[in-house]
Amino acid sequence: MKLRGKQKRFLRAQANHLQPIFAVGKEGLTQNWLAQLDGALDRRELIKVNILQNADVDTDELKSFIEDNTDIQVVQTIGRVLVLFKVSANKDLRELSDRVARI
């Protein structure tokens, strides 16, 4: 699903109260980390990822790594925090993506 402006604005509003549940640290970006991120997004559809101070990557590298290797979309970048969205593979957990599709 390619997000339009109004849909991104809705998702940013929904992510406002969320705390980052994933972090990128000194180990950097690995396929195992990406698989865990993908699994978490299947359950939640919208999460925040924090880049720690000791990480060797910046936000642009993280954004391109995520978008090139998965179908996860970066909704917003706030400093060292990224807001990510993905439609859940489980139809029972698609509450947020159904609301986004109606916008």
Legacy VTK file of the C-alpha trace (Angstrom):
# vtk DataFile Version 3.0
C-alpha trace
ASCII
DATASET POLYDATA
POINTS 103 float
0.000 0.000 0.000
1.461 3.335 -1.073
0.567 5.985 1.502
-0.929 9.333 0.546
-0.448 12.567 2.502
-3.637 12.313 4.559
-2.859 8.713 5.446
0.642 9.639 6.617
-0.781 12.482 8.693
-3.239 10.050 10.334
-0.448 7.566 11.099
1.770 10.313 12.572
-1.102 11.290 14.868
-1.558 7.662 15.938
2.187 7.292 16.604
2.369 10.436 18.720
1.773 8.597 22.006
3.966 5.569 21.168
7.371 4.938 22.725
10.162 3.362 20.628
10.164 -0.421 21.082
13.164 -1.152 18.837
16.648 0.312 18.920
19.648 0.213 16.618
22.868 -0.030 18.622
26.517 -0.757 18.097
25.785 -4.068 16.363
24.201 -2.106 13.541
21.788 -3.450 10.976
21.497 -7.205 10.574
19.028 -9.507 8.871
18.089 -10.958 12.275
17.211 -7.479 13.581
15.183 -6.832 10.444
13.279 -10.117 10.864
12.384 -9.211 14.463
11.258 -5.759 13.315
9.088 -7.319 10.617
7.511 -9.683 13.162
6.711 -6.831 15.539
5.108 -4.856 12.735
2.950 -7.853 11.841
1.480 -7.677 15.333
1.285 -3.885 15.790
1.365 -2.337 12.278
2.819 0.943 13.619
5.968 1.275 15.746
8.825 3.623 16.497
12.511 2.729 16.178
15.243 4.611 18.043
18.844 4.977 16.838
21.127 4.909 19.878
24.069 7.282 20.271
26.637 4.477 19.901
25.172 3.256 16.581
27.301 3.388 13.455
24.307 4.234 11.242
22.343 7.401 10.694
18.665 7.873 9.889
19.151 7.918 6.108
21.068 4.619 6.160
18.441 2.993 8.385
15.609 4.277 6.229
17.147 2.971 2.997
18.079 -0.390 4.609
14.506 -0.935 5.809
12.792 0.197 2.608
15.150 -1.725 0.296
14.881 -5.054 2.140
11.208 -5.117 3.186
7.781 -3.718 2.371
7.873 -1.589 5.535
7.208 2.105 4.973
8.861 4.932 6.872
6.098 7.368 7.800
8.169 9.989 9.596
11.669 10.731 10.867
11.979 12.733 14.086
15.622 13.289 14.964
16.964 9.790 15.642
13.519 8.159 15.791
11.692 6.612 12.821
7.970 5.861 12.654
7.347 2.674 10.652
4.153 1.197 9.191
3.345 -2.139 7.583
0.048 -3.836 6.804
-0.234 -6.945 8.959
-0.208 -10.347 7.289
-2.779 -11.525 9.870
-6.253 -10.312 8.849
-7.406 -10.269 12.495
-4.748 -7.678 13.387
-5.462 -5.225 10.556
-7.488 -2.677 12.531
-5.142 0.248 11.864
-4.499 -0.545 8.196
-8.250 -0.857 7.572
-8.735 2.624 9.019
-5.877 3.955 6.872
-7.361 2.404 3.718
-10.673 4.218 4.297
-8.945 7.634 4.403
LINES 1 104
103 0 1 2 3 4 5 6 7 8 9 10 11 12 13 14 15 16 17 18 19 20 21 22 23 24 25 26 27 28 29 30 31 32 33 34 35 36 37 38 39 40 41 42 43 44 45 46 47 48 49 50 51 52 53 54 55 56 57 58 59 60 61 62 63 64 65 66 67 68 69 70 71 72 73 74 75 76 77 78 79 80 81 82 83 84 85 86 87 88 89 90 91 92 93 94 95 96 97 98 99 100 101 102
